[in-house]
Amino acid sequence: MTTTNADAIAHLGRVDPVLARVIAESGECTFGVRQEGTHFGHLLRAICFQQLAGAAASTIHGRVLGLYGGRAPEPHELLATRAPALRRAGLSKQKVKYVRDLAQKSANGDLPLGALQEMTDDEVIEALTRVKGVGRWTAHMFLMFRLGRPDVMPELDYGVQKGMQIAYGMRKLPTPKRMREVTAAWAPHRSVGSWYMWRVLELPSSRAALARKKKIRSKAKSAARNAKTAPKAKRRAR
């Protein structure tokens, strides 16, 4: 555990009893920054992984890197790669447009990759979302896991939403507004707090709670079906 994570955990456990329980159940915090490679390579990987299961996305990403000897390309190298080659690697037609737009904006300076580290969180989000196919969720993941920004709340991430719903006993997935309200006290360590919301989904207590809810829903559906069929059965009996 790094000093930064230790400071964050101490703060989060002090200001939020619910999160303190999650921290106690989750064990060691392994939240960290992915320092290998380049910003461009990190964003290229993010686009390759969009809307795909991990194994399939990893295979396609590997094939794309294979076009460049197993490494992430430079922007000018990707621009020099013809679309059919990228399509054969497994990228959809839409994603080919996305990665080429990423490369074009990186090459011409519209996306100032070298200056991202010095920008504010909001400035990074604004810069990244100018790229086709890069939305607010991707920008949040970049802030957290590439730039190591400590106070990011990825309110569009389903895992964080679901973890918060379970941890705080909410009836429905929280809205972005509700998530910001709940996590206001977490500042300036909302990145680590969000990491723990992902961990909620792995806790034995959470799995047991989900199983109980699933069983209750199943019984409710069965009862509803029986209620609908019962009148018909009585009519047939008469």
C-alpha positions as CSV (number, residue, x, y, z in Angstrom):
1,M,0.0,0.0,0.0
2,T,1.4,3.4,-0.9
3,T,1.5,6.3,1.4
4,T,-1.1,8.0,-0.8
5,N,-3.5,5.0,-0.5
6,A,-2.9,4.9,3.2
7,D,-3.8,8.5,3.6
8,A,-6.9,8.1,1.5
9,I,-8.0,5.0,3.4
10,A,-7.6,6.8,6.8
11,H,-9.7,9.7,5.5
12,L,-12.4,7.6,3.9
13,G,-12.8,5.4,6.9
14,R,-13.1,8.4,9.2
15,V,-15.7,10.3,7.2
16,D,-18.0,7.5,6.0
17,P,-19.0,4.5,8.3
18,V,-20.3,2.5,5.3
19,L,-17.1,2.9,3.4
20,A,-15.1,2.1,6.6
21,R,-16.9,-1.3,6.7
22,V,-16.2,-2.0,3.0
23,I,-12.5,-1.1,3.6
24,A,-12.3,-3.5,6.5
25,E,-13.8,-6.3,4.5
26,S,-11.8,-5.7,1.3
27,G,-8.3,-6.1,2.6
28,E,-5.3,-4.5,0.9
29,C,-5.8,-1.6,-1.4
30,T,-4.1,-2.2,-4.7
31,F,-5.3,0.9,-6.5
32,G,-2.5,2.2,-8.7
33,V,-1.4,4.0,-11.8
34,R,-0.5,2.1,-15.1
35,Q,2.8,3.7,-15.9
36,E,3.9,1.5,-18.7
37,G,3.7,2.7,-22.4
38,T,2.5,6.0,-23.7
39,H,-0.6,8.1,-23.2
40,F,-1.4,7.4,-26.9
41,G,-1.0,3.7,-26.4
42,H,-3.2,3.8,-23.3
43,L,-6.0,5.6,-25.2
44,L,-5.7,3.2,-28.1
45,R,-6.1,0.3,-25.7
46,A,-9.2,2.0,-24.2
47,I,-10.9,2.3,-27.6
48,C,-10.0,-1.3,-28.5
49,F,-11.6,-2.5,-25.2
50,Q,-14.8,-0.5,-25.5
51,Q,-18.1,-2.6,-25.4
52,L,-16.2,-5.9,-25.6
53,A,-15.6,-8.7,-23.1
54,G,-12.1,-8.8,-21.7
55,A,-10.8,-11.8,-23.6
56,A,-12.1,-10.7,-27.0
57,A,-10.9,-7.1,-26.4
58,S,-7.5,-8.4,-25.3
59,T,-7.2,-10.5,-28.4
60,I,-8.1,-7.6,-30.8
61,H,-5.8,-5.2,-29.0
62,G,-3.0,-7.8,-29.3
63,R,-3.6,-8.1,-33.0
64,V,-3.5,-4.3,-33.4
65,L,-0.2,-4.2,-31.6
66,G,1.0,-7.0,-33.7
67,L,0.8,-4.8,-36.7
68,Y,3.7,-2.8,-35.1
69,G,5.9,-5.6,-33.8
70,G,3.9,-6.1,-30.6
71,R,4.2,-2.5,-29.3
72,A,1.8,0.4,-29.3
73,P,2.3,2.5,-32.5
74,E,3.2,6.2,-32.7
75,P,0.3,8.4,-34.0
76,H,2.0,8.8,-37.4
77,E,2.4,5.0,-37.7
78,L,-1.2,4.4,-37.1
79,L,-2.2,7.0,-39.6
80,A,0.0,5.3,-42.2
81,T,-1.8,2.0,-41.6
82,R,-4.6,1.4,-44.1
83,A,-8.1,0.8,-42.7
84,P,-8.4,-2.8,-44.1
85,A,-5.4,-3.9,-42.0
86,L,-7.0,-2.5,-38.9
87,R,-10.2,-4.2,-39.8
88,R,-8.5,-7.5,-40.3
89,A,-7.0,-7.1,-36.8
90,G,-10.5,-7.1,-35.5
91,L,-11.5,-3.4,-35.1
92,S,-15.0,-2.5,-36.2
93,K,-15.5,0.0,-38.9
94,Q,-16.5,2.5,-36.3
95,K,-13.5,1.9,-34.1
96,V,-11.2,2.3,-37.1
97,K,-12.6,5.8,-37.4
98,Y,-12.1,6.3,-33.7
99,V,-8.4,5.2,-33.5
100,R,-7.6,7.2,-36.7
101,D,-9.2,10.3,-35.2
102,L,-7.2,9.7,-32.0
103,A,-4.0,9.5,-34.1
104,Q,-4.9,12.5,-36.2
105,K,-5.6,14.7,-33.2
106,S,-2.5,13.5,-31.4
107,A,-0.3,14.1,-34.4
108,N,-1.5,17.6,-35.2
109,G,-1.6,18.8,-31.6
110,D,-5.4,19.0,-31.2
111,L,-5.0,16.5,-28.4
112,P,-1.9,17.8,-26.5
113,L,-0.8,14.4,-25.0
114,G,2.4,15.9,-23.6
115,A,0.6,18.6,-21.7
116,L,-2.2,16.4,-20.2
117,Q,-0.2,15.9,-16.9
118,E,-0.2,19.6,-16.3
119,M,-3.9,20.1,-17.0
120,T,-6.7,20.2,-14.5
121,D,-9.1,17.2,-14.4
122,D,-11.8,19.2,-16.2
123,E,-9.3,20.3,-18.9
124,V,-8.2,16.7,-19.4
125,I,-11.8,15.6,-19.8
126,E,-12.5,18.4,-22.3
127,A,-9.4,17.6,-24.3
128,L,-10.0,13.8,-24.4
129,T,-13.7,14.0,-25.3
130,R,-12.9,16.0,-28.4
131,V,-11.7,12.6,-29.8
132,K,-14.3,10.6,-31.6
133,G,-15.2,7.6,-29.5
134,V,-13.7,8.9,-26.3
135,G,-16.4,9.8,-23.8
136,R,-16.6,11.0,-20.2
137,W,-16.2,7.4,-18.8
138,T,-13.0,6.8,-20.8
139,A,-11.7,10.2,-19.7
140,H,-12.4,9.3,-16.0
141,M,-10.5,6.0,-16.4
142,F,-7.6,7.9,-17.9
143,L,-7.5,10.4,-15.1
144,M,-7.6,7.6,-12.5
145,F,-5.4,4.9,-13.9
146,R,-3.0,6.8,-16.2
147,L,-2.6,10.2,-14.6
148,G,-3.2,9.0,-11.0
149,R,-5.6,11.8,-10.2
150,P,-6.8,11.2,-6.6
151,D,-10.2,12.8,-6.6
152,V,-12.1,11.3,-9.6
153,M,-15.7,10.1,-9.2
154,P,-16.6,8.0,-12.3
155,E,-20.3,8.5,-12.1
156,L,-21.0,6.7,-15.4
157,D,-19.3,3.5,-14.4
158,Y,-21.8,0.7,-13.8
159,G,-19.5,-1.2,-11.4
160,V,-19.2,1.9,-9.2
161,Q,-23.0,2.5,-9.4
162,K,-23.8,-1.1,-8.5
163,G,-21.2,-1.2,-5.7
164,M,-22.7,2.0,-4.2
165,Q,-26.3,0.6,-4.5
166,I,-25.3,-2.5,-2.6
167,A,-23.1,-0.8,0.0
168,Y,-25.6,1.8,0.9
169,G,-28.7,-0.3,0.5
170,M,-30.3,1.7,-2.3
171,R,-33.4,0.4,-4.0
172,K,-32.1,1.5,-7.5
173,L,-28.8,2.4,-9.1
174,P,-27.8,5.8,-7.9
175,T,-28.0,8.7,-10.4
176,P,-24.8,10.7,-11.0
177,K,-26.2,13.5,-8.8
178,R,-26.9,11.1,-6.0
179,M,-23.4,9.6,-6.3
180,R,-21.8,13.1,-6.1
181,E,-23.9,13.7,-2.9
182,V,-22.9,10.5,-1.3
183,T,-19.2,10.9,-2.1
184,A,-18.9,14.6,-1.3
185,A,-17.3,13.7,2.0
186,W,-14.8,11.5,0.3
187,A,-13.0,14.4,-1.3
188,P,-10.1,14.7,-2.0
189,H,-9.8,10.9,-2.2
190,R,-12.7,9.9,-4.4
191,S,-10.6,7.8,-6.7
192,V,-9.7,5.3,-4.0
193,G,-13.3,5.4,-2.7
194,S,-14.5,4.5,-6.2
195,W,-12.0,1.7,-6.3
196,Y,-13.6,0.3,-3.2
197,M,-17.0,0.4,-4.8
198,W,-15.7,-2.0,-7.4
199,R,-14.5,-4.2,-4.6
200,V,-18.0,-4.3,-3.0
201,L,-19.1,-6.6,-5.9
202,E,-16.5,-9.1,-4.8
203,L,-17.3,-9.3,-1.1
204,P,-18.8,-12.4,0.3
205,S,-21.4,-10.4,2.2
206,S,-22.4,-8.6,-1.1
207,R,-22.7,-11.9,-3.0
208,A,-24.9,-13.3,-0.2
209,A,-27.1,-10.2,-0.3
210,L,-27.4,-10.4,-4.0
211,A,-28.3,-14.1,-3.8
212,R,-31.0,-13.3,-1.2
213,K,-32.5,-10.5,-3.4
214,K,-32.4,-12.8,-6.4
215,K,-34.3,-15.5,-4.4
216,I,-36.9,-13.0,-3.2
217,R,-37.4,-11.7,-6.8
218,S,-37.8,-15.2,-8.0
219,K,-40.4,-16.0,-5.4
220,A,-42.3,-12.8,-6.2
221,K,-42.4,-13.6,-9.9
222,S,-43.5,-17.1,-9.1
223,A,-46.3,-15.8,-6.9
224,A,-47.4,-13.3,-9.5
225,R,-47.6,-16.1,-12.2
226,N,-49.6,-18.3,-9.8
227,A,-51.9,-15.4,-9.1
228,K,-52.6,-14.9,-12.8
229,T,-53.2,-18.6,-13.4
230,A,-55.3,-19.4,-10.3
231,P,-58.6,-17.8,-11.6
232,K,-58.3,-19.8,-14.8
233,A,-57.8,-23.0,-12.9
234,K,-60.8,-22.3,-10.7
235,R,-63.0,-21.6,-13.8
236,R,-61.9,-24.9,-15.3
237,A,-62.7,-26.7,-12.1
238,R,-66.3,-25.3,-12.2
